[in-house]
C-alpha cells in the first residue's frame, strides 16, 4: 500500500518556509526508506542514519567511521508508522525570542535556538536531584550522580520568568520535576509563586510518597498544584520491586484517594520496559477508567537507553509507541491500534483553526508525528463502558476537513451559522449511534474545549466537569543516542529550563547529547554548601519521619 508513498508534503499540509527569526525550515521527509541525521552512540558526532522497513517494523541503521555500525528498532509497526504521517499538518515557526539566535547545528547548540520549530508546550523545571527512592531506571538522582543540583529560589523565579516571556505565546504551563521535587522545604512556596505569576497549569512530577500524606496533599492543592504526574509502573507490587526496588503500590493508591479528597487531578506515568512491565499496560488503562473522576490521563514512557548497552540487551527491552498501541488493543479490547492511534501533532490543525478565526496566535503542539502518540477514551455515564474516540468519529476525515476550512477561513469572519454546509460535513464525521450514552457532537466539542480555553479546563471539583467523562492514554518515546533523530528533536515541545534561562529539548537534555550532565555539573552545589543545607533542613530526620508515618 505504501511502497510508493509520496515523499512530498500532502496537499492538506500548510508548511511555513522559515522560523520567526528567518531560519529556513526543512520539512519532514515522508516515506521509507529515508535518510536522517542522527548521532553516534559512542562519540556523539552527527552522522547519517537510514530508516527502512523490514519484517513489518521500521529499523534505524547507521555507521560511524570510528566506532562502527549500530542497528536498532525505530518503530514497531510499519503500517502504523505510515498512518501517523497521514495526521501531520505542518510545522510551527518556533519562538520569536530564542536564547541562541545564531545556531547552525542541531542538536549541538541548545537552546532554544533560532532553528527550533516548536514552542514550549510543557516546560520542565528540575527543583532538585535528590530523591527518597533509588530507582534503577532513573537518570536524575543525587544518590547516583554523587552531587546535589538544586537551583535557589530566586533562580527558579528567573526560570519561570523565561517561560512567561516566551513569544509569541507565553509558556504558562510548567512541570516541577527532579529528583523528587516535593522534598524541597520551599516547594510549596515555589508553587505559590508560579500561581501568582499566572501559570494556569502547574504539574508535579512525583513518586507520590509525600502526597500520600493528606496534610501535604491539601497544602499542595491550596498552593496551586493542578495535576500530579504520578510515577505508576503497574497495578501489582512485584513490578515496583523490579523498577523501584521497594513496595510502593499502597502509597500510590493512598495518593489517588488523597487527590480525590483535595481536588488534584492525576496523570499516571508508567515507565515501560519490555519483559518487565509491558504486561501491565492494559490493567493501568482499566484502572484509569475506574478512576476517571480523578485520573485525566496516562503518559506511558518507554524506557530510553542512556549509556552503553549491547545490541542484544536493547533488542530484548526496546519498546516503541507501536508496541504500546497493540498492547492496549490486546490487553483491553478498547481500541483497534491501526484505527485509534493518533500522533499528538494532529491537534495542531485544531489549534490553528481556532486561532485563525479568533485572530490570535494559538498555543500549538506541533511535535514530530513519530514522537508522541495516543488516543482518547470516554467512559459511558450510564453503562461505564469504555469507548475510544475512533469508535464513533472518523478522525482522519474530520481533521482533513478542518484543514480545508483553515485554509479558506478569514480572520474573525468565519462562523458556522453562515457555513452550515461545512458544519454538517464536520458533524457527519460523528457517529452518534456508536457514541457513549447521551453524547452529541456538540458534547464532544465541549469536552475538547478545555484544551484551548483555559476557563473550561477539566477540574476535579464537584459540579465543574466540562464535557463528557474522558481520559487520554498516550506515550512519548523519548530518544536515546541509538535511535536519535535530529528532525524529531527540532520539533520537541517538552523543554527543560536551566538557571540561566536556556531551554533544552527533552531528548537533547536526557538522551543524545545529554545536556543534563553539563547543566547539573555547571550549577551543582559545592560540598560545603550541601553539608550546610542538610544540617539546616534536617533532611535525614524529615525522611525518617515521613517514612515512619507512611509505613515505608
Secondary structure, DSSP 8 states (H G I E B T S, - for coil): --TT---S--TT----SB-TT--B------SSSEEEEEE-TTT--EEEEEEEEETTEEEEEEEETTTEEEEEEEES-HHHHHHHHTT--------SS-SBTT--STTTS-BSBTT-----SSEEEE--S--S---TT-S--HHHHSS-----HHHHHHHHHHHHT-SSS---EEEEESS-GGGSTTHHHHHHHHHHTT-SEEEEEE-STGGGSHHHHHHHHHHT--EEEEE---SSHHHHHHHHSS--HHHHHHHHHHHHHHT-EEEEE-EE-TTTTGGGHHHHHHHHHHTTTTEEEEEEEE----S---HHHHHHH---HHHHHHHHHHHH-S--HHHH-EEGGGGHHHHHHHHHHHTS--------TTTEEEEEEEE-TTT--EEEGGGTB-HHHHHHHHHHHHHH--TTT--TTTTHHHHHHHHTTB-GGGSSTT--HHHHHHHHHTTT-GGG----STT---SS-EEEEEEE----TTS--HHHHTT---EEE-TTS-EEEHHHHSSTT-HHHHHHHHH---HHHHHHHHHHHTHHHHHHHHHHHHT-
